[in-house]
Amino acid sequence: MELKGSIEEIIYQNEVNGYTICQIETDEESITAVRLSSFY
């Protein structure tokens, strides 16, 4: 899946492992996205 938009808000971010929850605004909607770290 590919989204095009802007990160409007970082809701939560863990500095140790990179886990992030953010709010993304697209032309059509607002989406809550979760990013899992790629390193262990």
FENFENPE-V126384 format. One record per residue. N is the residue number from 0. OMEGA is omega in radians with two decimals (none if undefined). Layout:
BEGIN
N,OMEGA
N,OMEGA
END
This chain:
BEGIN
0,3.09
1,3.09
2,3.02
3,-3.12
4,-3.13
5,3.02
6,-3.11
7,-3.08
8,2.95
9,-3.11
10,-3.14
11,3.05
12,3.08
13,-3.09
14,-3.08
15,-3.04
16,3.07
17,3.11
18,-3.05
19,2.98
20,-3.11
21,3.10
22,3.14
23,3.09
24,3.03
25,3.09
26,-3.03
27,-3.03
28,3.04
29,-3.04
30,2.99
31,-3.07
32,3.10
33,3.09
34,3.07
35,-3.12
36,3.12
37,3.08
38,-3.05
39,none
END
